Amino acid sequence: MSPRKLRLVIDAVKKLSVDSAIANLKALNKRAAGEILKVLQQALGNAKNNFKMSPADLKIGTMIVGEGPRSKRSDRHAHGARFGGGIRHKRSAHVIVELTSKNG
C-alpha cells in the first residue's frame, strides 16, 4: 500500500490511547485502516509479551510511515514520451509504531 494512503489513516489516530485508536481504526472506512490495525496489534502484543507492559497503560508515542521499495510495472499501450512512458510504480511502505507509557 502506498505511503500516502497510510499517512492519511495514521494522522487520524496519532497520540491516542491504544484502545481508542483500535476503535477508531475499526470504524474508519479505509482499506489502509486494516493494515495499520494489524501493525498496531502486533506492537501491542510485542509490548505485552516481550516487555511485560500492561495494554491499559499504553498510548501511541510515534507512528512513522516511510517509503519502501518500488516495483515497476509496464503498461503495454502507447503513452508517448512523457510521464514515464507507461511505467507504473507500485509503491510500498514501512510502518514504525512506538508505544509509550501513559504515565511518562
GIDA-V777061 format. One record per residue. N is the residue number from 1. OMEGA is omega in degrees with one decimal (999 if undefined). Layout:
n | omega
N | OMEGA
N | OMEGA
This chain:
n | omega
1 | -174.7
2 | -179.3
3 | -178.5
4 | 179.3
5 | 179.1
6 | -179.7
7 | 177.2
8 | -179.0
9 | -177.6
10 | 178.7
11 | -180.0
12 | -173.8
13 | 178.4
14 | 173.9
15 | 175.5
16 | 170.8
17 | -175.0
18 | -178.6
19 | -179.8
20 | 177.1
21 | 177.9
22 | 178.4
23 | 178.4
24 | -179.6
25 | 178.1
26 | -178.6
27 | -175.6
28 | -175.4
29 | 176.7
30 | 178.8
31 | 178.6
32 | 179.7
33 | 177.1
34 | 178.6
35 | 178.8
36 | 178.1
37 | 177.3
38 | -178.7
39 | -179.9
40 | 177.7
41 | 176.7
42 | 177.2
43 | 177.9
44 | 177.0
45 | 177.8
46 | 179.3
47 | -178.0
48 | -174.5
49 | -174.0
50 | -174.7
51 | 177.0
52 | 179.0
53 | 178.8
54 | -179.8
55 | -179.8
56 | -177.2
57 | -175.2
58 | 169.9
59 | -178.6
60 | 178.4
61 | 178.5
62 | 172.0
63 | -175.5
64 | 174.1
65 | 176.5
66 | 179.7
67 | 174.8
68 | 178.7
69 | 176.8
70 | 172.4
71 | -175.4
72 | 176.9
73 | -179.7
74 | 177.6
75 | -170.1
76 | 175.2
77 | 179.3
78 | 179.4
79 | -178.6
80 | -175.2
81 | -174.9
82 | 173.1
83 | 172.7
84 | 175.7
85 | 175.9
86 | 177.9
87 | 177.9
88 | 178.1
89 | 175.1
90 | -174.3
91 | 174.3
92 | -172.9
93 | 170.8
94 | -178.9
95 | 178.5
96 | 179.6
97 | 176.1
98 | 178.2
99 | 178.5
100 | 178.2
101 | 178.6
102 | -176.4
103 | -179.3
104 | 999
